Each structure stands twice: as C-alpha cells, then as structure tokens.
C-alpha cells in the first residue's frame, strides 16, 4: 500500500468516526503522556492536531515539524493538582529538507511518605515518584500540500523502589486544503508494546487524533483569527472532542478560549499570550471540577526568525 493511500484511509476513518485501536481497549499506563504540551495549546482546549506554527505541536502531531521555519524553542511549566509539577521542553529546527524536533516531558509528584506492610502511624521514610519521556521526531513535505512526520519516544516511570520503562512511536500527517488557511491533520500517538511495572503489564496510552484548523488574517480584524477542532479516539475510553479559538492582535497580544468535551472533570479553558520581538510569553488556565483544584500553565517560546 502506498503512503498516499494509507493517508487517505486514516482520514476517512477519522471523518466517519470509526475508532482505530492498536489492540483491545483496556487500562493503559504512562498516563502522563496525555497531559498535553504548552500554554498556547492549553488555552485553546488542546485542539492542536492541525496547528503547525508552534514548537509544542510536535507533541500533538509530528507532521507539524514540516512547517518549521528556522529554530524554535518552548519551555513550559505547569502547577497541577496538589503539589504536582509538570515540566516540558520542545525544540524544532530545519534539517535535511524537513525539520527535526526534540520533546521532553517530566512529571514530578513531590515528596511522599513511605509506609511499610505493617500498619503504623509513623512513616518509614519518604520517596519522590516521577515520570519522564523523551521523544525525537522528523517531518517533511512528501507531496504538494501534504506533510508527514514520525517520532519515537522513550518512557520511564519510577515509584519508590520500583520502575518501568517503555517506548512508543507517533505518526502524523497534515494536509493544506485548497481553501486558503484551512488545514486538516491526523496523528497516531503512543503506539508501542506492553511495558511492565512490578507484575502488571500495560500498553502506553494510545490515541488517534483527527483535527482541522482555520486561520484568517484580515485588515478589519487588525490581526489573525484561528479556529481549531480535534476529535480523539483513546484506546481505553470514549471519544473526546476538543475545540479552541485564538485571536492575535497585531502580533502583540493573543487571547484564547477552548473547551474539552466528554471528560469527567475537564471543560472550558482560557489563556493569553504576549509577544516581544522574537519571544512569546503564554499562560493557560485549565480549571477542574469537583474541587480537584485548577491547573496553571506558563510557557516561554523563542523563535530565531522572529515569527
């Protein structure tokens, strides 16, 4: 089967809402891989599969690397539930007719008390669990208006004296339609073999994403309007829908809104961005229901071309 035919099959499956799974649905591990990337995407409800002008897009779709212009770097910090910290770094650079990207994710749970098998009021020391993943990807144009990309990631999880390692791949496509500013995209994320934690075996959190984004810049807008929509098919849950919008005023200030549908504790999101020369500072607010606490995400992006 040619790559072009495979691309069309994936798009048709997504368009008609047919779930595609790497295996039978079940409990997944390494769930931190589903926490998103970057404050810009966070403010837009993480509807980012078809957005290609941001270094954090490597997380959502490695085909976005094909649109890289120069070098771009993003560093993100999230204050999450309780005292959990979520750190991410994404960098992309033009290379060999396409672009190469690196992405690091670290989730740190803080210090927890350790208790032994015998019930006791006094802890037997402390430990600090954490999760980490490092991915490397490449994307390029494979034909007019069609880009493809792939990434491989190494995954590590440690809880007290026990740990688990694994790996997975991401594959994506992006299509620039005949309508100016309209982009369609699809990606398969976290496709990998089973990993083992102690005696429990599990798959990485596989998900199929399909998305569209429409970007328009007009004089009467005094800036640019971006609309995005994603449909997600996880291997262990129901279909999800993400929606987002961004208005950028004269490349000085951006405001963002989003919504994540069919989640138990997630819903509306909002964010903003401030541009200064070749820098962009972003913030996203992602509230949680049922008094679980709210998530605050902050990012800084650096662009070598000032875009």
C-alpha positions as CSV (number, residue, x, y, z in Angstrom):
1,X,0.0,0.0,0.0
2,X,1.4,3.4,-0.9
3,X,1.8,6.2,1.6
4,X,-0.8,8.3,-0.2
5,X,-3.4,5.5,0.1
6,X,-2.6,5.0,3.8
7,X,-3.1,8.7,4.4
8,X,-6.5,8.7,2.7
9,X,-7.6,5.6,4.7
10,X,-6.7,7.3,8.1
11,X,-8.5,10.5,7.1
12,X,-11.7,8.6,6.0
13,X,-11.7,6.6,9.3
14,X,-11.5,9.8,11.3
15,X,-14.1,11.6,9.2
16,X,-16.6,8.8,9.8
17,X,-15.8,8.5,13.5
18,X,-14.5,4.9,13.3
19,X,-12.2,4.1,16.3
20,X,-8.9,2.7,15.3
21,X,-7.1,0.9,18.1
22,X,-3.6,-0.7,18.4
23,X,-5.2,-3.5,20.4
24,X,-8.2,-4.3,22.6
25,X,-9.4,-1.5,24.8
26,X,-8.1,-1.8,28.4
27,X,-6.3,0.0,31.1
28,X,-3.3,2.0,29.9
29,X,-0.2,3.1,31.8
30,X,2.2,6.0,31.4
31,X,-1.0,8.3,31.5
32,X,1.1,11.4,31.9
33,X,1.7,11.2,28.2
34,X,-1.9,12.5,27.8
35,X,-1.4,15.8,29.7
36,X,-0.8,18.0,26.7
37,X,2.0,20.4,25.9
38,X,2.4,24.2,26.1
39,X,0.3,27.0,27.3
40,X,-0.9,28.1,23.9
41,X,-2.5,24.7,23.2
42,X,-3.7,24.6,26.8
43,X,-5.6,27.8,26.4
44,X,-7.2,26.5,23.2
45,X,-8.6,23.3,24.8
46,X,-5.6,21.4,23.3
47,X,-7.3,21.4,19.9
48,X,-3.8,21.4,18.2
49,X,-3.5,18.5,15.9
50,X,-3.8,20.7,12.8
51,X,-1.8,23.7,14.1
52,X,1.7,23.8,12.6
53,X,3.2,27.2,13.6
54,X,4.4,26.3,17.2
55,X,7.2,24.1,18.5
56,X,4.9,22.4,21.0
57,X,2.9,21.0,18.1
58,X,5.4,18.1,17.9
59,X,3.5,16.6,20.9
60,X,0.2,16.6,19.0
61,X,1.3,15.7,15.5
62,X,5.0,15.1,14.3
63,X,3.9,16.1,10.8
64,X,3.8,19.7,12.1
65,X,7.6,19.7,12.1
66,X,7.5,20.1,8.3
67,X,6.3,23.7,8.7
68,X,9.3,24.7,10.9
69,X,11.0,28.0,9.8
70,X,14.4,28.3,11.4
71,X,14.8,27.2,15.0
72,X,12.1,27.5,17.7
73,X,12.2,26.6,21.4
74,X,9.4,26.3,24.0
75,X,9.8,25.8,27.7
76,X,6.6,25.1,29.8
77,X,5.9,24.8,33.5
78,X,2.6,23.7,35.0
79,X,1.3,23.8,38.5
80,X,-1.0,20.9,38.6
81,X,-3.2,19.1,41.1
82,X,-1.9,19.1,44.8
83,X,1.8,19.8,44.5
84,X,2.4,18.1,41.2
85,X,4.8,19.9,38.8
86,X,4.8,19.3,35.1
87,X,7.8,20.4,33.1
88,X,8.3,20.3,29.3
89,X,10.8,21.4,26.7
90,X,10.2,21.4,22.9
91,X,12.7,22.4,20.2
92,X,12.5,22.2,16.4
93,X,14.9,23.1,13.7
94,X,15.0,22.9,9.9
95,X,17.1,19.9,8.7
96,X,17.7,17.8,5.6
97,X,14.8,19.2,3.6
98,X,12.4,19.0,6.6
99,X,12.7,19.6,10.3
100,X,13.9,17.7,13.3
101,X,12.3,18.0,16.8
102,X,13.0,17.0,20.4
103,X,10.5,16.9,23.2
104,X,11.0,16.3,26.9
105,X,8.3,15.7,29.5
106,X,8.8,15.4,33.2
107,X,6.0,14.9,35.8
108,X,7.1,15.3,39.5
109,X,4.8,14.3,42.3
110,X,6.8,15.9,45.2
111,X,7.8,14.1,48.4
112,X,5.5,11.4,49.7
113,X,5.7,9.4,53.0
114,X,6.5,5.7,52.8
115,X,4.7,3.2,55.0
116,X,5.7,-0.5,55.4
117,X,3.5,-3.5,55.2
118,X,2.7,-3.3,59.0
119,X,0.2,-0.6,59.9
120,X,1.9,2.3,61.6
121,X,1.3,6.0,62.4
122,X,5.0,6.7,61.8
123,X,6.2,6.8,58.2
124,X,9.2,4.7,57.2
125,X,10.9,7.5,55.3
126,X,9.9,9.3,52.2
127,X,10.1,8.9,48.4
128,X,9.6,11.1,45.3
129,X,7.9,9.4,42.4
130,X,8.3,10.9,38.9
131,X,7.6,10.2,35.2
132,X,9.8,11.1,32.2
133,X,9.6,10.8,28.4
134,X,12.0,11.9,25.7
135,X,11.0,11.9,22.0
136,X,12.8,12.7,18.8
137,X,10.9,13.2,15.5
138,X,11.3,14.3,11.9
139,X,8.8,15.7,9.5
140,X,8.8,17.0,5.9
141,X,6.6,17.6,2.8
142,X,6.0,14.4,0.9
143,X,3.9,16.0,-1.9
144,X,2.4,19.4,-2.6
145,X,0.2,20.4,0.4
146,X,0.8,17.1,2.2
147,X,3.3,16.6,5.1
148,X,4.2,13.6,7.1
149,X,6.2,13.0,10.3
150,X,7.1,10.4,12.8
151,X,8.7,10.4,16.3
152,X,9.9,7.8,18.7
153,X,9.8,8.2,22.5
154,X,11.5,6.6,25.4
155,X,9.4,6.4,28.6
156,X,10.4,6.0,32.2
157,X,8.4,5.8,35.4
158,X,9.6,5.4,39.0
159,X,7.6,4.9,42.2
160,X,9.7,4.4,45.3
161,X,12.0,1.3,44.6
162,X,10.1,0.2,41.5
163,X,10.3,1.5,38.0
164,X,9.0,0.8,34.5
165,X,10.5,1.6,31.1
166,X,8.9,1.6,27.6
167,X,8.9,3.1,24.2
168,X,6.3,4.2,21.7
169,X,6.0,5.9,18.3
170,X,4.0,8.8,17.0
171,X,2.9,9.1,13.3
172,X,1.1,12.1,11.7
173,X,0.0,13.8,8.5
174,X,-1.0,17.3,7.7
175,X,-2.9,18.5,4.6
176,X,-3.2,22.1,3.4
177,X,-6.6,22.2,1.7
178,X,-7.5,24.2,-1.4
179,X,-9.3,26.7,0.8
180,X,-6.7,29.2,2.0
181,X,-6.0,28.9,5.7
182,X,-7.8,25.6,6.2
183,X,-5.7,22.6,7.4
184,X,-6.6,19.0,8.0
185,X,-4.5,16.6,10.1
186,X,-4.4,13.3,11.8
187,X,-2.0,11.6,14.1
188,X,-1.5,8.3,15.9
189,X,0.2,8.8,19.3
190,X,1.8,6.5,21.8
191,X,1.7,3.3,19.7
192,X,4.0,0.9,21.4
193,X,4.4,-2.6,23.0
194,X,3.4,-3.6,26.6
195,X,5.5,-2.4,29.5
196,X,5.7,-4.0,32.9
197,X,5.5,-2.4,36.4
198,X,6.3,-5.0,39.0
199,X,4.0,-7.7,37.7
200,X,1.4,-5.6,36.0
201,X,1.5,-5.3,32.2
202,X,0.0,-2.4,30.3
203,X,0.2,-0.6,27.0
204,X,1.1,3.1,26.5
205,X,-2.0,5.4,26.2
206,X,-2.6,5.0,22.5
207,X,-4.8,7.7,20.9
208,X,-5.9,8.5,17.4
209,X,-6.4,12.2,16.8
210,X,-8.1,13.9,13.8
211,X,-8.3,17.7,13.5
212,X,-8.9,20.8,11.4
213,X,-7.7,24.4,11.8
214,X,-8.7,27.5,10.0
215,X,-6.6,30.6,10.2
216,X,-7.6,34.0,8.7
217,X,-5.8,37.4,8.8
218,X,-7.8,40.4,7.7
219,X,-7.2,44.2,7.9
220,X,-10.6,44.7,9.6
221,X,-9.6,42.1,12.3
222,X,-6.4,44.1,13.0
223,X,-4.8,40.7,13.5
224,X,-5.4,36.9,13.0
225,X,-8.2,34.6,14.0
226,X,-7.5,30.9,14.5
227,X,-10.3,28.2,14.9
228,X,-9.4,24.6,15.7
229,X,-11.3,21.3,16.3
230,X,-9.9,17.9,17.3
231,X,-11.6,14.5,17.7
232,X,-9.8,12.0,19.8
233,X,-10.2,8.2,20.0
234,X,-8.3,6.8,23.0
235,X,-7.7,3.0,23.3
236,X,-9.3,2.9,26.8
237,X,-12.1,5.4,26.8
238,X,-14.9,7.1,24.8
239,X,-14.4,9.6,22.0
240,X,-13.4,13.1,23.1
241,X,-13.9,16.4,21.3
242,X,-11.6,19.5,21.7
243,X,-12.4,22.9,20.4
244,X,-10.3,26.1,20.5
245,X,-10.0,29.6,19.2
246,X,-7.3,32.2,19.3
247,X,-7.3,35.9,18.4
248,X,-4.0,37.6,17.9
249,X,-3.9,41.4,17.8
250,X,-1.1,42.8,15.5
251,X,1.3,40.2,16.9
252,X,1.3,41.9,20.2
253,X,-1.3,40.2,22.3
254,X,-3.3,36.9,21.9
255,X,-6.4,35.7,23.8
256,X,-7.5,32.1,23.7
257,X,-10.6,30.1,24.6
258,X,-11.2,26.3,24.4
259,X,-13.5,23.5,25.5
260,X,-12.8,19.8,26.1
261,X,-15.9,17.7,25.7
262,X,-16.8,14.3,27.2
263,X,-14.4,14.5,30.2
264,X,-15.4,13.9,33.8
265,X,-13.5,16.8,35.4
266,X,-12.3,19.0,32.4
267,X,-14.2,21.5,30.3
268,X,-13.6,25.2,29.5
269,X,-10.1,26.6,29.2
270,X,-8.7,30.1,28.6
271,X,-5.3,31.7,28.1
272,X,-3.4,34.6,26.7
273,X,0.0,35.4,25.1
274,X,2.2,38.4,24.9
275,X,4.7,38.9,22.0
276,X,8.0,40.8,22.4
277,X,10.4,40.7,19.4
278,X,11.3,37.0,18.9
279,X,9.8,36.0,22.3
280,X,6.3,34.9,23.3
281,X,5.0,34.5,26.8
282,X,1.9,32.4,27.3
283,X,-0.4,31.5,30.1
284,X,-3.3,29.0,30.3
285,X,-5.9,28.4,33.0
286,X,-7.5,24.9,33.0
287,X,-10.0,24.5,35.8
288,X,-11.0,21.2,37.2
289,X,-14.5,20.3,38.5
290,X,-15.4,18.7,41.8
291,X,-13.0,20.9,43.7
292,X,-10.0,19.0,42.5
293,X,-8.0,22.2,42.0
294,X,-7.1,24.2,38.9
295,X,-4.2,23.9,36.6
296,X,-2.0,26.9,35.7
297,X,0.5,26.5,32.8
298,X,3.1,29.0,31.8
299,X,5.4,29.0,28.8
300,X,8.1,31.0,27.0
301,X,8.8,30.5,23.3
302,X,11.9,31.7,21.4
303,X,11.8,32.0,17.6
304,X,15.0,32.5,15.6
305,X,13.1,34.2,12.7
306,X,11.0,36.4,15.0
307,X,7.7,34.9,13.8
